[in-house]
Amino acid sequence: MSAPMDESRSDSRHDSRNDSRTESRNERRNESRDESRDEPVTAAPTEPAGRLWGAATGVGSMPGGDARETAKAVTGSFEDFPHLPELPARGPGADMIGRTVGLLVEVYARVEPSGWRIGDRPGRDTKRARSWMGEDLDALEEFTQGYQGPLKVQAVGPWTLAASLELRNGESALSDPGACRDLTGSLVEGLGAHLAEVRRRVPGAVPVLQLDEPSLTAVLRGHVRTASGYRTHRAVDRQIVESALREVTALGAGTAVVHSCAPDVPFALLRRAGAAAVSFDFGLLTERDEDTIGEAVEDGTKLLAGIVPGTDGPLSDPAGSVMGVRTLWRRLGLSPGILAESVVLTPSCGLAGASPAYARAAMAHCVRAARSLADNPE
């Protein structure tokens, strides 16, 4: 996390720096457009009609194993932007990789001591994952009767999935470009059916698809280790990464979110890949991220900023939790008037490692902090 930002600088220095940052962002954007004139143009995502992007929501995972009680807590806390809870404490198949494996079409996997490994047919692990997903959807449906608005569902993105699933030889699927393509195709088909099921169960909802990509930066930099642990898989070409992500974000109809609570989130690549929003741990931002974030906001990208710790600890007052967000806005020279509509507040990552009491407090804190941000953007 970068050092606290000094709010006592003089207005002239502040304005000068903001003007410089804005001019710099505009120059880079123009250069990027000039360089990409010969590349295929992807239309900017458009928001469907209806109420979208509530002020606060969760990341995904929650503590415990009671789907019904968790769905009740989540929908009661995030009344304007609930999400489908994940309960990894139930065991393999309830973890984020297992849940996504259960959604894949004609690709199956089983649990080995080293992790999830691709197999020939659906076994008990895949069946368990599908059963738990059905239980979670039943609970969500019960507590969203008559709901209208955004409803977030999460799945692992294609690159974290490829980095986490093993082939039959024990190596990561990331080592085989053909396997990566097959996984992406299977994921697109499976998520399409999953989103249709959510729409059927909650007719008034606008599903917001969140792709969890905590391994994305490691994939781009060639930091994913091989099975032996002595080497790393070579970095995947950025255009290939972007193309696969674009295939999946297209399912979101202009509402897709990509989440990573790892450092150095590639904001620009995610925007080009069709992400309408980026979810990240605000505490991990550094100054080198700032201009990229400014460009994203100016182009209409929503920021899901993680401002509440994901594990038990003291919570500051709501206004204090968003002080860094306000300060960043001023440093970037962005209009305070668009702050509340550009930022959705979340925990910094999933809450699976928290106590149930803290998880409830963290959700309520996000809602109160969002209210503080809207009431006093400056």
C-alpha positions as CSV (number, residue, x, y, z in Angstrom):
1,M,0.0,0.0,0.0
2,S,1.3,3.4,-0.9
3,A,2.0,5.9,1.9
4,P,-0.9,8.0,3.1
5,M,-1.6,10.9,0.8
6,D,-0.9,14.4,2.2
7,E,-4.1,16.5,1.9
8,S,-2.4,19.8,3.0
9,R,-0.6,20.6,-0.2
10,S,-1.3,24.1,-1.6
11,D,-4.2,24.6,-4.1
12,S,-1.8,25.8,-6.8
13,R,0.4,22.7,-6.6
14,H,-2.7,20.5,-6.4
15,D,-4.3,22.1,-9.5
16,S,-1.0,22.1,-11.4
17,R,-0.5,18.4,-10.8
18,N,-4.1,17.6,-11.7
19,D,-3.8,19.5,-14.9
20,S,-0.6,17.7,-15.7
21,R,-2.1,14.3,-15.0
22,T,-5.2,15.0,-17.1
23,E,-3.1,16.2,-20.1
24,S,-0.8,13.2,-19.7
25,R,-3.8,10.8,-19.7
26,N,-5.3,12.5,-22.8
27,E,-1.9,12.3,-24.6
28,R,-1.6,8.6,-23.9
29,R,-5.2,7.9,-24.9
30,N,-4.6,9.7,-28.2
31,E,-1.4,7.8,-28.8
32,S,-3.1,4.5,-28.0
33,R,-5.9,5.4,-30.5
34,D,-3.4,6.2,-33.2
35,E,-1.6,2.9,-32.7
36,S,-4.7,0.9,-32.7
37,R,-6.4,2.3,-35.8
38,D,-5.6,-0.9,-37.8
39,E,-6.8,-3.2,-35.1
40,P,-10.4,-4.5,-34.8
41,V,-12.6,-2.1,-32.9
42,T,-14.6,-3.4,-30.0
43,A,-17.7,-1.5,-29.2
44,A,-17.8,-0.1,-25.7
45,P,-20.1,-2.0,-23.4
46,T,-23.5,-0.4,-22.8
47,E,-25.6,-0.7,-19.7
48,P,-28.9,-2.4,-20.1
49,A,-32.0,-0.5,-18.9
50,G,-32.7,-0.7,-15.2
51,R,-31.1,0.1,-12.0
52,L,-27.4,-1.0,-12.0
53,W,-24.3,-0.7,-9.9
54,G,-25.6,-0.4,-6.4
55,A,-23.4,1.5,-3.9
56,A,-22.0,-1.5,-2.1
57,T,-21.7,-5.3,-2.6
58,G,-19.7,-8.3,-1.5
59,V,-16.8,-10.0,-3.3
60,G,-18.2,-13.5,-3.1
61,S,-17.0,-15.9,-0.4
62,M,-18.5,-16.0,3.1
63,P,-17.8,-17.9,6.3
64,G,-19.7,-21.0,7.4
65,G,-21.7,-23.6,5.6
66,D,-25.4,-22.6,5.9
67,A,-26.5,-21.5,2.5
68,R,-29.9,-20.2,3.7
69,E,-28.6,-18.1,6.6
70,T,-25.8,-16.7,4.4
71,A,-28.2,-15.7,1.6
72,K,-30.4,-14.1,4.1
73,A,-27.5,-12.1,5.6
74,V,-26.1,-11.0,2.2
75,T,-29.5,-9.9,0.7
76,G,-30.4,-8.2,3.9
77,S,-27.1,-6.2,4.0
78,F,-26.7,-5.4,0.3
79,E,-30.3,-4.6,-0.5
80,D,-29.5,-2.7,-3.7
81,F,-26.7,-5.0,-5.0
82,P,-26.7,-8.6,-3.5
83,H,-24.5,-11.3,-4.7
84,L,-24.6,-15.1,-4.8
85,P,-22.6,-16.2,-1.7
86,E,-19.9,-18.8,-1.9
87,L,-19.2,-21.1,1.1
88,P,-15.8,-22.8,0.6
89,A,-15.7,-24.1,4.2
90,R,-18.0,-26.9,3.0
91,G,-15.0,-28.5,1.3
92,P,-13.9,-29.4,-2.2
93,G,-16.6,-28.4,-4.7
94,A,-17.6,-25.4,-2.7
95,D,-14.2,-23.6,-3.3
96,M,-14.0,-21.2,-6.2
97,I,-12.2,-23.6,-8.5
98,G,-14.6,-26.4,-7.7
99,R,-17.7,-24.3,-8.2
100,T,-16.5,-23.2,-11.6
101,V,-15.6,-26.8,-12.6
102,G,-19.2,-27.7,-11.8
103,L,-20.3,-25.1,-14.4
104,L,-18.1,-26.4,-17.2
105,V,-19.6,-28.2,-20.2
106,E,-18.0,-31.5,-21.3
107,V,-14.9,-30.8,-19.2
108,Y,-14.7,-32.6,-15.9
109,A,-12.3,-32.6,-13.0
110,R,-11.7,-34.4,-9.8
111,V,-9.8,-33.6,-6.6
112,E,-6.3,-35.0,-6.2
113,P,-3.8,-34.4,-3.4
114,S,-2.2,-31.7,-5.5
115,G,-5.5,-30.0,-6.5
116,W,-8.2,-30.2,-9.2
117,R,-7.2,-32.5,-12.1
118,I,-9.1,-32.8,-15.4
119,G,-10.6,-36.2,-16.0
120,D,-12.7,-38.2,-18.5
121,R,-16.1,-38.1,-16.8
122,P,-18.0,-36.4,-14.0
123,G,-17.2,-37.9,-10.7
124,R,-18.4,-37.3,-7.2
125,D,-16.5,-34.1,-6.8
126,T,-18.1,-32.5,-9.9
127,K,-21.5,-33.8,-8.7
128,R,-21.0,-32.4,-5.3
129,A,-20.0,-29.0,-6.8
130,R,-23.2,-28.9,-8.8
131,S,-25.3,-30.0,-5.9
132,W,-24.0,-27.2,-3.7
133,M,-24.5,-24.6,-6.5
134,G,-28.1,-25.7,-6.7
135,E,-28.5,-25.3,-2.9
136,D,-27.0,-21.8,-3.1
137,L,-29.3,-20.8,-5.9
138,D,-32.3,-22.2,-4.0
139,A,-31.4,-20.0,-1.0
140,L,-30.8,-17.0,-3.1
141,E,-34.1,-17.4,-4.9
142,E,-35.9,-17.6,-1.6
143,F,-34.6,-14.3,-0.4
144,T,-34.8,-12.3,-3.6
145,Q,-38.5,-12.8,-4.3
146,G,-39.8,-9.6,-6.1
147,Y,-36.2,-8.2,-6.3
148,Q,-35.4,-5.9,-9.2
149,G,-31.9,-4.7,-9.8
150,P,-28.3,-5.9,-10.2
151,L,-27.4,-9.3,-8.9
152,K,-23.8,-10.4,-8.9
153,V,-22.7,-13.9,-9.6
154,Q,-19.0,-15.0,-9.5
155,A,-17.0,-17.6,-11.4
156,V,-13.3,-18.1,-11.9
157,G,-12.0,-16.5,-15.1
158,P,-10.3,-18.4,-17.9
159,W,-6.7,-17.7,-16.9
160,T,-6.9,-18.4,-13.2
161,L,-8.8,-21.5,-14.1
162,A,-6.1,-22.6,-16.6
163,A,-3.4,-21.9,-14.0
164,S,-5.3,-23.9,-11.3
165,L,-6.5,-27.0,-13.2
166,E,-4.1,-29.8,-13.8
167,L,-3.9,-31.9,-16.9
168,R,-3.7,-35.7,-16.7
169,N,0.2,-35.5,-16.5
170,G,-0.1,-33.3,-13.4
171,E,1.0,-30.1,-15.2
172,S,-1.1,-26.9,-15.2
173,A,-3.5,-26.5,-18.1
174,L,-1.7,-23.3,-18.7
175,S,1.2,-25.3,-20.2
176,D,-1.1,-26.4,-23.2
177,P,-2.5,-23.6,-25.4
178,G,-5.1,-26.0,-26.8
179,A,-6.3,-26.9,-23.3
180,C,-6.6,-23.2,-22.5
181,R,-8.8,-22.7,-25.6
182,D,-11.0,-25.6,-24.7
183,L,-11.4,-24.4,-21.1
184,T,-12.4,-21.0,-22.3
185,G,-15.0,-22.4,-24.7
186,S,-16.4,-24.7,-22.0
187,L,-16.5,-21.8,-19.5
188,V,-18.4,-19.6,-22.0
189,E,-21.0,-22.3,-22.6
190,G,-21.4,-23.2,-19.0
191,L,-21.6,-19.6,-17.7
192,G,-24.2,-18.8,-20.4
193,A,-26.4,-21.6,-19.0
194,H,-25.7,-20.4,-15.4
195,L,-26.7,-16.8,-16.1
196,A,-29.9,-18.1,-17.8
197,E,-30.7,-20.1,-14.7
198,V,-30.2,-17.0,-12.5
199,R,-32.5,-15.0,-14.7
200,R,-35.1,-17.7,-14.5
201,R,-35.0,-17.9,-10.7
202,V,-34.9,-14.1,-10.2
203,P,-36.8,-12.6,-13.1
204,G,-36.4,-9.0,-12.0
205,A,-32.6,-9.3,-11.7
206,V,-29.9,-7.9,-14.0
207,P,-27.1,-10.5,-13.6
208,V,-23.7,-9.0,-13.2
209,L,-21.0,-11.5,-14.0
210,Q,-17.8,-11.3,-11.9
211,L,-14.8,-13.2,-13.2
212,D,-12.3,-13.9,-10.4
213,E,-8.8,-13.6,-11.8
214,P,-6.3,-13.6,-8.8
215,S,-3.7,-15.4,-10.9
216,L,-3.9,-13.1,-14.0
217,T,-0.8,-11.0,-13.2
218,A,1.2,-14.1,-12.6
219,V,0.0,-15.5,-15.9
220,L,1.0,-12.4,-17.7
221,R,4.5,-12.2,-16.1
222,G,5.3,-15.9,-16.3
223,H,5.3,-16.5,-12.6
224,V,3.0,-19.5,-12.4
225,R,5.1,-22.5,-11.2
226,T,5.3,-25.8,-12.9
227,A,4.4,-29.1,-11.0
228,S,8.0,-29.6,-9.9
229,G,8.1,-26.1,-8.4
230,Y,11.6,-25.5,-9.8
231,R,10.5,-23.7,-13.0
232,T,7.7,-21.4,-14.1
233,H,5.4,-21.5,-17.1
234,R,6.2,-19.0,-19.8
235,A,4.2,-15.8,-19.9
236,V,1.1,-15.9,-22.0
237,D,0.9,-13.3,-24.8
238,R,-1.2,-10.3,-23.7
239,Q,-3.3,-10.4,-26.9
240,I,-4.2,-14.1,-26.2
241,V,-5.0,-13.3,-22.6
242,E,-7.2,-10.3,-23.7
243,S,-9.0,-12.3,-26.4
244,A,-9.9,-15.2,-24.0
245,L,-11.2,-12.7,-21.4
246,R,-13.2,-10.9,-24.1
247,E,-15.0,-14.1,-25.0
248,V,-16.2,-14.5,-21.4
249,T,-16.9,-10.9,-20.6
250,A,-19.2,-10.7,-23.6
251,L,-21.6,-12.8,-21.7
252,G,-22.1,-9.9,-19.2
253,A,-23.9,-7.7,-21.8
254,G,-22.0,-4.6,-20.7
255,T,-21.9,-5.5,-16.9
256,A,-19.0,-7.8,-16.6
257,V,-16.7,-7.3,-13.6
258,V,-13.1,-8.7,-13.3
259,H,-11.9,-9.2,-9.8
260,S,-8.4,-9.6,-8.4
261,C,-7.2,-8.9,-4.9
262,A,-3.6,-9.4,-6.0
263,P,-1.2,-6.5,-6.5
264,D,-0.6,-4.8,-9.9
265,V,-4.1,-5.4,-11.5
266,P,-3.8,-4.8,-15.3
267,F,-6.6,-2.2,-15.5
268,A,-5.9,-1.2,-19.1
269,L,-5.9,-4.8,-20.4
270,L,-9.1,-5.6,-18.6
271,R,-10.8,-2.5,-20.1
272,R,-9.7,-3.6,-23.6
273,A,-11.0,-7.1,-22.8
274,G,-14.6,-5.8,-22.2
275,A,-14.7,-5.4,-18.5
276,A,-17.3,-2.8,-17.5
277,A,-15.9,-2.8,-14.0
278,V,-12.8,-3.8,-12.2
279,S,-12.8,-5.1,-8.6
280,F,-9.6,-4.7,-6.5
281,D,-8.1,-4.3,-3.1
282,F,-7.8,-0.5,-2.7
283,G,-5.1,-0.9,-0.1
284,L,-2.8,-2.5,-2.7
285,L,-2.8,0.5,-5.1
286,T,0.4,2.4,-5.7
287,E,1.1,5.7,-7.5
288,R,1.9,3.9,-10.7
289,D,-1.7,2.7,-10.8
290,E,-3.2,6.1,-10.5
291,D,-3.2,7.4,-14.1
292,T,-4.5,4.1,-15.4
293,I,-7.4,4.4,-12.9
294,G,-8.1,7.9,-14.0
295,E,-8.3,6.9,-17.6
296,A,-10.6,4.0,-16.7
297,V,-13.0,6.3,-14.8
298,E,-13.0,8.9,-17.6
299,D,-13.9,6.1,-20.1
300,G,-16.8,5.0,-17.9
301,T,-15.3,2.0,-16.2
302,K,-16.8,1.3,-12.7
303,L,-14.5,0.7,-9.8
304,L,-15.4,-1.9,-7.2
305,A,-13.0,-0.7,-4.5
306,G,-12.2,-3.1,-1.6
307,I,-11.9,-0.8,1.4
308,V,-12.8,-3.2,4.4
309,P,-10.4,-5.9,5.5
310,G,-11.5,-9.4,4.7
311,T,-10.5,-10.9,8.0
312,D,-11.4,-10.0,11.6
313,G,-10.0,-6.7,12.9
314,P,-11.0,-3.3,14.1
315,L,-13.2,-1.2,11.7
316,S,-12.6,2.5,11.4
317,D,-15.6,4.9,11.2
318,P,-17.2,4.8,7.7
319,A,-16.0,8.2,6.7
320,G,-12.4,7.2,7.6
321,S,-12.7,4.0,5.4
322,V,-13.3,6.1,2.3
323,M,-10.8,8.9,3.0
324,G,-8.3,7.3,0.7
325,V,-10.8,7.1,-2.1
326,R,-11.7,10.8,-1.8
327,T,-8.0,11.7,-1.7
328,L,-7.2,9.7,-4.8
329,W,-10.1,11.4,-6.6
330,R,-8.6,14.8,-5.8
331,R,-5.1,13.7,-6.8
332,L,-6.4,12.6,-10.2
333,G,-8.4,15.8,-10.7
334,L,-11.7,13.9,-11.2
335,S,-15.0,15.6,-10.5
336,P,-16.4,14.9,-7.1
337,G,-19.9,14.8,-8.7
338,I,-19.1,11.4,-10.4
339,L,-17.4,9.8,-7.4
340,A,-20.4,8.0,-5.9
341,E,-21.7,6.8,-9.3
342,S,-18.2,5.6,-10.4
343,V,-17.3,3.6,-7.3
344,V,-18.9,0.6,-5.6
345,L,-17.5,-0.3,-2.2
346,T,-16.7,-3.9,-1.2
347,P,-14.6,-5.8,1.3
348,S,-10.9,-6.0,0.1
349,C,-11.4,-9.7,-0.8
350,G,-13.7,-12.6,0.1
351,L,-14.9,-13.0,3.7
352,A,-14.4,-16.8,3.9
353,G,-11.6,-16.3,6.5
354,A,-13.6,-14.1,8.7
355,S,-15.9,-14.9,11.6
356,P,-19.6,-14.8,10.9
357,A,-20.0,-11.8,13.2
358,Y,-17.2,-9.9,11.5
359,A,-18.5,-10.7,8.0
360,R,-21.9,-9.2,8.9
361,A,-20.2,-6.1,10.4
362,A,-18.0,-5.8,7.3
363,M,-21.0,-5.8,5.0
364,A,-22.8,-3.2,7.0
365,H,-19.7,-1.1,7.2
366,C,-19.4,-1.1,3.3
367,V,-23.0,0.1,3.1
368,R,-22.5,2.9,5.6
369,A,-19.2,3.9,4.0
370,A,-20.9,4.1,0.6
371,R,-23.6,6.4,2.1
372,S,-20.8,8.6,3.5
373,L,-19.1,8.8,0.1
374,A,-22.4,9.8,-1.6
375,D,-23.3,12.4,1.1
376,N,-19.8,14.0,1.1
377,P,-17.8,13.2,-2.0
378,E,-15.3,15.9,-1.2
